[in-house]
């Protein structure tokens, strides 16, 4: 069995859903199909949550009826049989009424989590019924019945496997449709896999059923060697290792959720990145196989805050670093990069939720300087630090102020920190130096 995931753009219009349908019926393989909400819908639901906090009942109702209209318009275009149209719209109306009832409850994080997952519920309901209408056998599964991951960072694959296997055994079909993003936590409460989490849903399911492969369908033909939104002359990479893909995803590659590959690594299940709008394009295959070592790709991670911590003493005392790290650990704040000197530490974080508390604690024994609006530029490739071309990236020091460099912490990653205003210049410079001057191409 295969797992296929389609993102918001892929399911964002009638024309695109036709393309998804064609992909699903292009072979006879058994499939579990994971769908995101229609493009823009999750943003609408996030806005709804803000209205809930403002307790603006009139605006909330208006917002939900706009959501209803959007999905009714989709039904009108997809379904040509009037009776079925009316039935589907009636059920959509019931779902919206359910959302209004939930919205009237006292606001909580649980209410927020429940409401924000309804985009996937609405889309999969309509798409499953459309497939049935045109004669494509399928069964709609509610992800809340089996995506009991317990912990988002370390999902309970065995638990998901047990619940999903039981459902599939009792409901036989070649195609199963389900929702991405939604899950249940260790208490059984509805939760989410965070924004972009449908990729993660797909690989968790892939690991749970020991799929042949996981396909992630987006609007681009694989993972490129640089960000094609900002850099010209990029190209898709045909093969990446799990480690390379994980580094690129964590450091900003938009095509992948940062935790996507982690569930399938130990099971040796390949992940294919494919283009919904060009299904014949080769895309990118992510697996445990190394087809080429050295420089592969560049990615950028924004909203990075640099923190310089200068000791009040002239020399770094024993245990000083441990003391610093314990503060960040206390507030569950991960550190991305770090450099040290005799009396100072520079580090970066991407989560500033508890920054004020962290600074307050550290200022008791050190001077702290906080510098927001930075970006980490990550150069990735298997054994990249041994690549004979890697020296070229340091030529950037002649052109752009670099705040930090991390070299050698990982064999597969070299990272540099720049002011975000210099990000595009950095990406373009590195693209010219590392890729365009080389005659070597990816496999």
N, C-alpha and C positions, 0 to 999 in steps of 0.2 A: 504493500500500500504506500501511496505517496501523500505528502502534505503539501498543499498549494495555498499560499497566502496572497491576497490581493489588497493593495493599499487603497487609501481614500480616493486618489486620482483615478485608479483603475475602475472603481465602482461609482465614480462621481457623475455619470450621465448615462442616458439610455444607450448611446452609441458605444460607450466604453463597456457597459454590461453585455452588449452583444459580443464584443471582443472576448470578454471573459468566458462567456458561454461557448464560443468557438474553441477556446483553449481547452475547456473542460471536456468537450466531446471529440477532441482530436485523437484520442486513443481510448482503449478499453480498460486502462488501469483503474483499480479501485483508488478512491481519493477521499481525503478529508480536506475540505476547502474552508480556509479561515478568511473572513472578510472584515475589513475595517468599516467604520461609518463612512457615509458619503463625504466627499471633500468639503470641508468647512463646517460640518455638523458638530464635531466635537468642540470646535471653537465657539459655536453657538451655545452649546451646553455649558461650557465654562463661563460664558457671559451670563447664562441663566443662574449659575451658582452665585455670581456677584449680586444679581438682583435679589436672590433669596436672602443674602446677608443684609441687604438694604430694606428688606421686608416690603418691597413694592409689588403688591398683589396684582394690580392691574397690568403692570409691565410684564410680570411673569406669565400671566394668562395669554397676553398678546404674543409674547415670545414663543410660547408653546404652540399656539395656533399657526404661527408662521412656519414652525417646524412641520406641523401637520400638512400645511399647504404644499410645502416642498416635496414631501413624500407622496402626497396625492397626485401631484403633477407627474411624478415618476411613474406611478401606477397608470395614469391616463396614457402615457406614451408607450409603456411596456405591454399592457394588456389590451387586446382588441375585442374581448368578450365582455359585454356590459354587465351581466349578472356577476361574474367573477370580480370585475372592477368594483362594483358596489359592495360586495362582501369584504374585499380587501380594505377598502376605505372605511368600512364600518369597524373592522378590527383595528385599523390604525387609530381611528377616533377613540376606541376603548383604551388603547395604549396611552394616548395623550391624556385622557381623563385620569388614568392611573398615575401619570406623572404629575398632573395638577394636584391630585390628592396627596401625593408624597411631598410636593412643594409646600403644602399647607401645614405640614408637621414642623415642629421646632427644629431649627437648623442644627446640623451636626456634621461631622466628617463622614459619618455613615450615610446620611442623606445625600451628601455631595457625591460620594462614590457611586451610589445607586443611580442617581440621575445622569451622571456623566457617561454611563455605559449604555444608555438607551439608543444612542446613534447606531451602534452595531446591531442592537435588537431590531430596530426598524428596518434597516437595510437588508439583513439576512432574511427576515420574514417576507419581504417583498420579492427578493431574488429567488428564494426557494420556491415560492408559489409561481413565479414566472417560469422557472425551469419545468415544473410540473405541468404547467399550462401548455408548453410546447413539446411535451412528451419526453423530457429528460428526467429519468427516475432519480429521485434524491430524497434524503430525509434531513429535516432541520433539527439540529441538536442545540440544546440550551447549554452554553459553556458553564453556566453556574452549577450544572448537575455533575460536572466532572473535573473542572479546573480548580481543584482544592490544593493549591500550591503550598499552603501554610505560610511560607516565607518567600517573598519576591526574590531576594538575593540568592537563596538556596532552595529552589522549588523541590517539593516532595514528588519526584517523578514516579515513584512506586505507587503512591496514593492516586495520582492522576491516572496511571496505567490501569490500576485495579477498577476504578470507577468507569473509565472510558471503555475498557474491554467488555465489561458487563453490559453496557449500553449497546455497543456495536454487535455483540453476540445476539442480543434480543431484538435488534432492529437491523435486518440485513438490507444492504443497498450497495450499489457501486459508488455512489457519491453521497457524502455527508456534508452539509453546510453548517458552519458554526461561527461564533463571534470571536474576534480577537479582543485583546485589551482587558477583558473582564476576567476576574478570578475570585476565589474565596480565600480568606486568610486562615490562620491557625484556630480561630474561634468559629469559623464557618460563616463569617460575615462577608458580604459582598465587598470586593476591593478591586483595585486595578493594577496592571503591570506598568503603569506610568505611560506618559505620552510616547507614541511610537511603539507601544508594547505588543502590537499584533504580530510583529516579527518574532518576538519572544514567545508568544502563544504558539506559533507554528513550530518552533524548534522544541518546545516543551512537549507538545503533542507528538512530534516526530520521535523524540526520545522515548516517550511513553509507549508508543506502538511499534517501536523499532522499525521505522519507515525505511523504504529503499532510499529515498532522498526527500529533502525539503526544498520546495521552490518558492522563492519570494519574488513576486511580480510587481514591478514599479513602472515609472514612466521614463526610465533611463536604461540603456543597454549594458548593465553591469556596473561594477565599481570602477571608477576612472582613476588614473594615476594622479590627478589633481582635481580641484573643484571646478567642474565645467561651467558653473554659473559665473565665475569670476575670471577664469583663465582660459585662453584660447589654445587650440591644438592639444587638447588632452585626448587620451584614448582609454578604452576599457581594458582592464587587466583580465586575461583569460583564466588564470589560476592564482589562488592565494591559499596559504596555510591557515589553519584555525588561529594560530598566534598572530599572524599578520592582520587578518580580518578583525580580530578582537582589538588590537592596538589601534587600527584605523577607526573603528567604530567608537571606541572610548574617546579618542582624540578628535571627534567631530565629523566623521564621514556620515553624511545625512541619510544615505541609502540604507544604513543598518542601525537598529537599536543596539546600544552598547553591550547588552548581555546576550545578544542573539545566539552566538555560536556555543556558549558555555554548556547548554544541556546536551548537545550532540557530540562533543569532543570525544568523550570516553567510549562512545558507541560507534564511532567511525561512520557517521551518516553525513554524506555530502550535502552542502547547502548551495543551491543554484540561485544566482541573482539574474532575473530575466526581465525583458521589456514587454509589457502588455501590448504596446503599440507596434512592436516589431518582433513577434514571437520567433522568427527565424534567426535573429541575431544570437550569437553564441553566448553573450553575457559573461558572467564570472562564476567559476566553480570554486567553492571553499571546501577544503578537505585536509586530511593529515599528510598529503603528499606534497613534497617540495619539487617543483618543476624548474625552478630557477632561484638562485640565491642573489643577494645584493639588493640594490635600490629597486623599489617597486612603486611606491606611491607617497603622496604628501596629503596630510589633512590638517584642518585647523579647528581649534576649540576656543570659542569666545566666552565672554563673561568671566574671565579669570581675574582674580584679585591677588596681587603680589604683596607679601608681608615681609618686612625686614625687621628682624629682632636683634637688637644690639645689647650685649651684656653690659651691666653696670660695672663689672669688674674688667680689668685689663686682659685677663686670661680666662678661657673657658674652663669652668670648674667641672670636676668629675660629676656626672649625673645631670649636667645642665640640659643636654639634649633630651634625655629621658623625661625630664620635668616639663619641657616644652611639648613633647609629643603627647604626654599624658593629658594636657589641657585640651588638645584637639580631640583626643580620644573620648574624653569626658563629654564633649559636645557633639560626638558622632560626626566629625568633620574630617573628610579625607584630604590628604595632601597629595598634589600631583607631582610637583617638582621641588627639589631642595638643593641648595648649595651652602657650603659653610666656609667661614674664614676663621681667623684666630679669635675674633671677638663678636662675630655676627653670624646670623643664619638668615638666608633668604629662602622663602618657600611660597608656593602658590596653592590656592584653594578655588573651587568653583561653587561652593555652597556657603553663602554669607549669612545664612539664617541666624547663626549664633555668634557672628563675628564680634559684636560689641562685648559680649560676655567673655569671649576668648581674650580680646585685647585687655579688658579690665583685669583679668587674672594675671596675665603675663606682665603687665606694666608694674606690678608690685616689685619685680626684680629685673626688669629689662626695659629698654626704650623700644617702642614699637612704631613702625611707620607703615601705613596702609596705602597701597596704590591700586585703585580699581582700573577697569577698562583695558585689560591686557588680553592677549591671545597666545595660546600655545600652538606652535607650528611643529607638527610631528612628521619626521621622515622615517618611513617604515620599509622593512624588507628583511627576509631571512638572512641573518649574519651581516646586517647592513654595516656594522662598524668595521668589517673586514673588506668592504667593497672599495676597490681602488679609486672609484670616482667620488667617494664621500668627502674627500678633502675640499672639493669644490664648494660645498655648502658654506664653508667658513669664509669664503670671499664676501659673504653678505656683510661681514663686519666692516667692510670698506664703504658700505652704502647705507646701512640701516642700523640705528641704535638697538642693540640686543641687550635685553635686561638679564637673562640667564641662559645657560646652555647645560643640558643634561646629556652626557656622552659616556657610554660604557655601563650605565645602570642596567641596560638590557642589550643583548646582542642584536635585537630586532628593531630598535627604535632609537633615534636621536631626536631630542626635543629642544626647541629654542623658544624663548619667551620674548615677545615684542609688544609694543603698544598697539592696541587694536587699530589705530589710525594707519599703522604701517603694515597691517595684515595683507592687504591685496598686493602691495608692492613686494612683500616678502614671497608670497605664493608665486607671483609671476617671475620674480628673479630666480627662485629655486627651480621653477619649471624649465627656464631657459638653460640654466647651468647644469642641471642634473639629468635632463631628458632630451632636450632639443639638440644639444651638442653631441649627443651619443648616437651612434648608428645602430646600437643594440635595441631590439624591440621585444615586446613580451611575446610569449608563446601563443 
